[in-house]
Amino acid sequence: MGNKQNFIPEIHPKLIKLDQLLKKNFPFLNYCLWSTSLFNEFMLHQPGKIFLLVEVEKDATDSVFYLLKEAKYSVFINPEKELLNKYLPEDKEVWIIKSLVTEAPVQIIKGIKTTTLEKLLVDLYTDTDILDAQQGAEKNRIFEEAFNKYAINENKLLRYAARRRKKEQIDNYLNKVSKYRQQT
């Protein structure tokens, strides 16, 4: 669905450094690194804070957390909305560790495993606490702009949505906002 241009996310420079750290300490770990700044090209109102997301296999979240803490990163595991709104440091980068959903659609850019647009959109729809700044009218705008600008594999998007247990809701959302599907 969408136009023919492929989505190639920009890799935040801090993610390159983290990728090297993870490869050195956990050479067999499956992970995905991305930044909430990827949404900025689709948004009208730009959020004041970005989060750097580290999605890792569920069994490794604590190990990666302690590695990043030891390396002096400001890091949190699956923070809830209240923590994000009240207690996150304003002057530091905020790293968030989440469990990587099995079979999540990822791609390798500059040697780093990162998100695809399909994953980004499903995560936007499902991770409303972490992606609070991208909700409401901004969420609709992000979907609209993404579908206008990039090629989107609807099967990949819905398959990942099913892995996140949100396939029906996302399918209904796309049907409700039918302009997305009119571009097929």
Legacy VTK file of the C-alpha trace (Angstrom):
# vtk DataFile Version 3.0
C-alpha trace
ASCII
DATASET POLYDATA
POINTS 184 float
0.000 0.000 0.000
1.120 3.558 -0.492
3.570 5.072 -2.919
6.679 3.316 -4.217
9.391 4.953 -2.082
10.887 2.596 0.529
11.260 3.713 4.138
14.891 3.796 5.216
15.072 5.129 8.766
17.841 7.439 9.834
20.051 5.810 12.427
20.535 8.056 15.452
24.299 8.346 16.161
23.832 7.140 19.756
22.299 3.910 18.427
25.495 3.132 16.516
27.505 3.285 19.741
24.946 1.158 21.577
24.888 -1.385 18.745
28.643 -1.878 19.163
28.254 -2.297 22.928
25.486 -4.887 22.522
27.379 -6.849 19.846
30.460 -6.941 22.079
28.627 -8.075 25.224
25.764 -10.111 23.735
26.941 -11.386 20.337
23.957 -13.725 19.859
21.253 -11.377 21.126
18.333 -10.549 18.862
17.446 -6.860 19.191
16.054 -3.818 17.402
17.243 -0.230 17.944
15.309 2.881 16.957
14.457 6.389 18.046
11.108 8.138 18.407
12.633 10.892 16.257
11.668 8.678 13.290
8.108 9.966 13.703
9.173 13.599 13.299
9.029 13.625 9.502
5.337 12.705 9.702
4.317 15.068 12.522
3.082 18.655 12.575
3.912 19.307 16.244
7.395 18.175 17.192
7.850 16.631 20.656
10.454 18.174 22.929
11.918 14.827 23.993
12.928 11.770 22.068
13.316 8.274 23.389
15.916 5.813 22.192
14.350 2.368 22.149
16.209 -0.862 22.720
13.987 -3.846 22.028
15.574 -7.125 23.097
14.564 -10.708 23.660
12.389 -10.921 26.769
14.904 -13.007 28.737
17.643 -10.435 28.142
15.879 -7.234 29.248
17.392 -7.233 32.746
20.900 -8.062 31.499
20.788 -5.263 28.921
19.335 -2.889 31.525
22.226 -3.499 33.912
24.795 -3.230 31.120
23.399 0.181 30.137
23.162 1.307 33.776
26.795 0.333 34.288
27.694 2.332 31.163
25.941 5.373 32.736
22.925 5.477 30.423
19.648 6.915 31.728
17.645 3.741 31.111
14.214 2.394 32.003
12.458 -0.924 31.389
8.916 -0.621 30.012
8.089 2.612 31.853
4.442 3.476 32.403
2.904 6.791 31.371
3.033 8.286 34.888
6.763 7.599 35.167
7.369 9.070 31.717
5.409 12.227 32.528
6.668 12.860 36.051
10.063 11.369 36.640
12.159 11.151 33.504
15.166 13.461 33.493
14.703 16.503 31.281
18.332 17.103 30.422
19.412 13.577 29.499
18.760 11.129 26.740
16.236 8.576 27.811
16.762 4.971 26.810
13.830 2.602 27.040
14.214 -1.152 27.043
11.279 -3.199 25.820
10.769 -6.831 24.959
11.166 -7.500 21.258
8.091 -9.201 19.857
9.049 -12.428 18.118
9.020 -12.203 14.339
8.874 -8.392 14.476
9.577 -6.919 11.034
13.023 -5.361 11.214
15.609 -4.309 8.665
19.360 -3.787 8.727
20.550 -0.259 7.974
24.274 0.544 8.237
24.780 -2.819 9.941
22.225 -2.029 12.657
19.001 -3.944 13.135
16.250 -1.338 13.229
12.543 -0.931 12.654
10.541 -1.106 9.456
7.733 1.333 8.744
5.169 -1.423 9.296
6.585 -2.087 12.774
6.778 1.624 13.512
3.085 2.122 12.693
1.904 -0.894 14.692
4.044 0.176 17.654
2.557 3.674 17.368
-0.915 2.186 17.609
-0.131 -0.175 20.515
2.537 1.530 22.682
0.449 4.511 23.711
2.320 5.145 26.978
5.787 5.413 25.475
4.505 7.080 22.306
2.122 9.469 24.056
3.411 12.518 22.137
2.426 10.794 18.890
-1.197 10.002 19.820
-4.502 11.693 18.965
-4.556 13.827 15.839
-0.803 13.299 15.450
-1.336 9.527 15.154
-3.803 10.057 12.317
-1.401 12.478 10.646
1.512 10.023 11.009
-0.484 7.240 9.369
-1.657 9.549 6.581
1.802 10.950 5.865
3.428 7.512 6.010
0.954 6.074 3.522
1.290 9.105 1.238
5.079 9.005 1.189
6.170 5.362 1.477
5.360 1.884 0.224
3.742 -0.095 3.035
3.344 -3.844 2.999
-0.135 -4.322 4.434
0.378 -8.072 4.954
3.559 -7.426 6.954
1.820 -4.699 8.959
-1.186 -6.905 9.820
0.984 -9.934 10.563
2.980 -7.921 13.084
-0.262 -6.452 14.450
-1.443 -10.037 15.006
1.800 -10.771 16.909
0.970 -7.725 19.074
-2.629 -9.011 19.452
-3.986 -5.895 17.731
-4.712 -7.120 14.197
-8.465 -6.606 14.337
-8.177 -3.155 15.940
-5.576 -1.948 13.434
-7.492 -3.441 10.514
-10.619 -1.609 11.733
-8.610 1.589 12.188
-7.325 1.382 8.621
-10.849 0.665 7.335
-12.276 3.570 9.315
-9.707 5.883 7.860
-10.362 4.470 4.396
-8.132 6.936 2.582
-5.186 4.665 3.469
-6.641 1.675 1.687
-7.787 3.729 -1.321
-4.136 4.068 -2.294
-3.710 0.307 -2.846
LINES 1 185
184 0 1 2 3 4 5 6 7 8 9 10 11 12 13 14 15 16 17 18 19 20 21 22 23 24 25 26 27 28 29 30 31 32 33 34 35 36 37 38 39 40 41 42 43 44 45 46 47 48 49 50 51 52 53 54 55 56 57 58 59 60 61 62 63 64 65 66 67 68 69 70 71 72 73 74 75 76 77 78 79 80 81 82 83 84 85 86 87 88 89 90 91 92 93 94 95 96 97 98 99 100 101 102 103 104 105 106 107 108 109 110 111 112 113 114 115 116 117 118 119 120 121 122 123 124 125 126 127 128 129 130 131 132 133 134 135 136 137 138 139 140 141 142 143 144 145 146 147 148 149 150 151 152 153 154 155 156 157 158 159 160 161 162 163 164 165 166 167 168 169 170 171 172 173 174 175 176 177 178 179 180 181 182 183
